[in-house]
């Protein structure tokens, strides 16, 4: 695999982890505040969708490794 593509894939993996951490942080903050905020839940879902999209990009970039 091209080094530039591998670097991009690694950076995207890091971004996916950051999105997962941020989603959990948002939910923990809502729980700590004692609120069942629909806004917090919606934000967590949005961050999770973004993480999944980034993970799909990582998978696409990794396809060359399997072939």
C-alpha positions in Angstrom: 0.0 0.0 0.0 1.2 3.5 -0.8 2.7 5.2 2.3 0.4 8.3 1.8 -2.7 6.1 1.8 -1.5 4.2 4.8 -0.9 7.4 6.7 -4.3 8.7 5.8 -5.9 5.4 6.9 -4.1 5.7 10.3 -5.2 9.3 10.8 -8.8 8.3 10.0 -8.6 5.5 12.5 -7.5 8.0 15.1 -10.4 10.4 14.2 -12.8 7.5 14.5 -11.5 6.8 18.0 -11.8 10.5 18.9 -15.4 10.6 17.7 -16.2 7.5 19.8 -14.6 9.2 22.9 -16.5 12.4 22.3 -19.8 10.6 21.9 -19.3 8.8 25.3 -18.1 12.1 26.9 -21.4 13.8 25.8 -23.5 10.9 27.2 -21.5 10.9 30.5 -22.0 14.7 30.9 -25.7 14.3 30.4 -25.9 11.6 33.0 -23.7 13.5 35.4 -26.0 16.5 35.1 -29.0 14.3 35.8 -30.8 15.2 32.7 -32.2 12.8 30.1 -31.6 15.4 27.4 -32.9 14.6 24.0 -30.3 17.0 22.7 -27.5 15.0 24.2 -28.9 11.7 22.8 -29.3 13.3 19.4 -25.7 14.6 19.5 -24.4 11.1 20.5 -26.2 9.5 17.6 -24.8 12.1 15.2 -21.3 11.6 16.5 -21.8 7.8 16.2 -23.0 8.1 12.6 -19.9 10.2 11.8 -17.6 7.6 13.5 -19.2 4.8 11.4 -18.7 6.8 8.2 -15.0 7.3 9.0 -14.7 3.6 9.9 -16.2 2.7 6.5 -13.6 4.9 4.8 -10.8 3.1 6.8 -12.2 -0.2 5.6 -12.3 0.9 2.0 -8.7 2.1 2.2 -7.8 -1.2 3.8 -9.3 -3.3 0.9 -6.0 -3.1 -1.0 -4.2 -4.9 1.9 -6.5 -8.0 1.6 -6.2 -8.4 -2.2 
